[in-house]
Amino acid sequence: MSTTLLLARHGQTLWHAENRYAGVSDVGLTDEGRDQAARLGEWAGRQAAAGAPIEAVWTSTVPRAIVTAEPACRALGLEPRREHGLRECDFGVMEGRTLAEFEATDPTGAAAFRADPVVNPFPDAEDPRSAATRGADALRRIAAAHEGGRVLVVAHNTLLRLVLCELLGIPLSDYRRVFPGLRNAAVSEIRTGGRHVALLSLNVPCEA
């Protein structure tokens, strides 16, 4: 029996508004980010009203994801569940910096990252291959715990793109090309049964 996972990136943060990398850092949501979280909550409520119930909400352990999920949990009457394997990648020296700032100080490193972000990650960053494995394993555990159900998962941009590549058999090095970015609080839907995963929708906004 297949499980449907509704994957959402957290709302906009202060750093993301400036295109800065926020991995393990605790960065708060902007006003727009809180509005995005509210719209995600309204969307979740409409899903339930339309006869497509969501039986659980899981988030990463990073506060911006937890806060983003709160309106959806209220709309659904659910307590959020947290999974450390869904945390964002650690970007090492890039935490709080833009790619342009990195390029100004290390043009060779920036060019190598653009050419292959998995083989050439940022200095002191988490290995993207390890991040993809832990994130995919986390989603498999969640799917197994809610077999046949529909689950909202609130996590992070780079982690989710890596995981989508891992689950769909796309080379990890292509994650920035195939998935240029996930919109804040937009929903991507996958269906998983055992080791088989299908992408049903990508980056769908939660507007009324």
PLY file of the C-alpha trace (Angstrom):
ply
format ascii 1.0
element vertex 208
property float x
property float y
property float z
element edge 207
property int vertex1
property int vertex2
end_header
0.00 0.00 0.00
1.40 3.38 -0.99
1.87 6.42 1.24
1.56 10.01 0.04
4.12 12.47 1.36
3.41 16.18 0.95
6.79 17.89 1.11
6.95 21.57 1.98
9.88 23.89 2.44
9.67 26.15 5.49
8.68 29.81 5.19
11.05 32.58 4.16
13.70 33.54 6.74
15.70 36.68 7.29
18.72 35.13 5.59
16.84 33.64 2.67
15.36 37.04 1.89
19.00 38.07 1.20
19.85 34.77 -0.54
22.17 33.71 2.30
22.79 30.07 3.12
21.03 28.95 6.29
21.74 25.36 7.15
22.06 24.42 10.81
21.78 28.06 11.93
18.64 29.12 13.81
17.26 31.93 11.67
13.78 33.33 12.28
10.99 33.74 9.74
10.26 37.08 8.11
6.74 38.52 8.13
6.35 37.04 4.65
7.57 33.70 5.99
4.90 33.73 8.69
2.27 34.59 6.07
3.48 31.65 3.98
3.16 29.37 7.01
-0.40 30.64 7.54
-1.27 29.89 3.91
0.16 26.38 4.27
-2.10 25.93 7.29
-5.14 27.12 5.34
-4.24 24.74 2.52
-4.02 21.82 4.97
-7.45 22.70 6.33
-8.92 22.78 2.81
-7.42 19.38 2.10
-9.21 17.89 5.08
-12.49 19.64 4.18
-12.28 18.28 0.63
-12.04 14.70 1.85
-8.27 14.36 1.48
-7.25 14.17 5.14
-3.70 14.54 6.35
-3.09 12.14 9.19
0.24 13.43 10.49
2.61 16.38 10.32
6.35 15.81 10.57
9.04 18.49 10.67
12.77 18.73 10.91
14.18 19.67 14.31
15.24 23.12 13.04
13.01 25.88 14.54
12.08 27.54 11.24
10.50 24.30 10.03
8.72 23.74 13.33
7.26 27.25 13.31
6.17 26.90 9.68
4.22 23.73 10.51
2.33 25.21 13.47
-0.64 26.67 11.52
-1.14 23.37 9.68
-1.08 21.45 12.94
-3.72 23.79 14.39
-5.90 23.47 11.28
-5.69 19.67 11.42
-5.85 19.27 15.19
-2.56 17.38 15.19
0.58 17.45 17.30
3.72 17.84 15.19
6.27 15.05 15.13
9.95 15.83 14.71
12.62 13.95 12.79
16.28 14.93 13.16
17.10 13.27 9.85
15.12 16.02 8.07
17.36 18.86 9.26
18.97 21.07 6.64
22.51 20.42 5.43
25.35 22.04 7.31
26.89 24.47 4.81
30.16 24.91 6.66
31.88 28.20 5.85
28.84 29.29 3.84
26.51 29.62 6.83
25.17 33.18 6.67
26.99 33.99 3.42
25.92 34.37 -0.19
27.48 32.52 -3.08
28.64 35.87 -4.47
30.51 36.60 -1.22
32.15 33.17 -1.37
33.12 33.70 -5.00
34.76 37.04 -4.13
37.13 35.31 -1.70
37.47 31.88 -3.37
36.59 32.02 -7.08
38.10 28.60 -7.72
36.01 27.00 -4.98
32.86 28.72 -6.20
33.46 27.55 -9.78
34.06 23.98 -8.59
30.83 24.06 -6.56
28.84 25.28 -9.54
30.35 22.56 -11.73
29.53 19.75 -9.27
28.09 20.68 -5.85
28.30 17.10 -4.59
31.90 16.32 -5.53
32.95 19.87 -4.56
30.86 20.95 -1.55
31.68 24.08 0.43
34.63 23.87 2.88
33.65 22.25 6.19
30.16 21.45 4.86
28.28 18.21 5.37
28.83 15.64 2.62
25.75 16.02 0.36
25.70 12.26 -0.19
25.37 11.66 3.53
22.62 14.29 3.75
20.72 12.64 0.90
20.93 9.24 2.58
19.79 10.43 6.02
16.93 12.46 4.53
15.73 9.63 2.30
15.91 7.18 5.20
13.86 9.60 7.32
11.14 9.82 4.69
11.07 6.04 4.34
10.57 5.69 8.11
7.76 8.24 8.05
6.08 6.53 5.09
6.30 3.14 6.80
4.74 4.58 9.97
1.73 5.91 8.01
1.22 3.23 5.39
-1.62 4.13 3.07
-2.01 7.63 4.54
-1.18 11.21 3.61
1.51 13.02 5.59
2.72 16.63 5.54
6.49 16.95 5.92
8.04 20.39 6.51
11.78 20.52 5.89
14.40 22.41 3.87
15.37 23.45 0.36
18.71 21.73 -0.23
17.90 18.66 1.86
14.62 18.05 0.02
16.20 18.52 -3.42
18.93 16.03 -2.59
16.36 13.59 -1.22
14.17 13.88 -4.30
17.18 12.98 -6.44
18.04 10.07 -4.16
14.50 8.66 -4.20
13.86 9.21 -7.92
17.18 7.85 -9.16
18.50 11.21 -10.40
22.28 11.78 -10.05
22.86 13.82 -6.91
25.28 16.13 -8.69
22.34 17.35 -10.78
20.19 18.48 -7.86
20.71 22.21 -8.48
20.00 21.82 -12.21
17.00 19.49 -12.04
15.46 21.20 -8.99
16.66 24.85 -9.16
14.83 25.63 -5.93
11.76 24.81 -3.87
9.49 27.75 -3.15
8.85 28.60 0.47
5.78 26.76 1.81
4.91 25.32 -1.62
4.03 21.61 -1.70
5.59 18.80 -3.69
3.78 15.46 -3.63
5.41 12.06 -3.83
3.90 8.60 -3.54
6.00 5.83 -2.12
5.41 2.12 -1.83
8.37 0.07 -0.67
11.40 1.21 -2.66
9.28 2.68 -5.47
8.72 6.45 -5.49
6.74 8.61 -7.92
6.78 12.41 -8.12
3.17 13.57 -8.57
3.61 17.34 -8.32
6.34 19.89 -7.68
6.36 23.34 -6.11
2.59 23.83 -6.01
1.70 27.12 -4.22
-0.76 27.01 -1.34
-2.96 29.85 -2.52
-6.73 29.73 -2.18
0 1
1 2
2 3
3 4
4 5
5 6
6 7
7 8
8 9
9 10
10 11
11 12
12 13
13 14
14 15
15 16
16 17
17 18
18 19
19 20
20 21
21 22
22 23
23 24
24 25
25 26
26 27
27 28
28 29
29 30
30 31
31 32
32 33
33 34
34 35
35 36
36 37
37 38
38 39
39 40
40 41
41 42
42 43
43 44
44 45
45 46
46 47
47 48
48 49
49 50
50 51
51 52
52 53
53 54
54 55
55 56
56 57
57 58
58 59
59 60
60 61
61 62
62 63
63 64
64 65
65 66
66 67
67 68
68 69
69 70
70 71
71 72
72 73
73 74
74 75
75 76
76 77
77 78
78 79
79 80
80 81
81 82
82 83
83 84
84 85
85 86
86 87
87 88
88 89
89 90
90 91
91 92
92 93
93 94
94 95
95 96
96 97
97 98
98 99
99 100
100 101
101 102
102 103
103 104
104 105
105 106
106 107
107 108
108 109
109 110
110 111
111 112
112 113
113 114
114 115
115 116
116 117
117 118
118 119
119 120
120 121
121 122
122 123
123 124
124 125
125 126
126 127
127 128
128 129
129 130
130 131
131 132
132 133
133 134
134 135
135 136
136 137
137 138
138 139
139 140
140 141
141 142
142 143
143 144
144 145
145 146
146 147
147 148
148 149
149 150
150 151
151 152
152 153
153 154
154 155
155 156
156 157
157 158
158 159
159 160
160 161
161 162
162 163
163 164
164 165
165 166
166 167
167 168
168 169
169 170
170 171
171 172
172 173
173 174
174 175
175 176
176 177
177 178
178 179
179 180
180 181
181 182
182 183
183 184
184 185
185 186
186 187
187 188
188 189
189 190
190 191
191 192
192 193
193 194
194 195
195 196
196 197
197 198
198 199
199 200
200 201
201 202
202 203
203 204
204 205
205 206
206 207
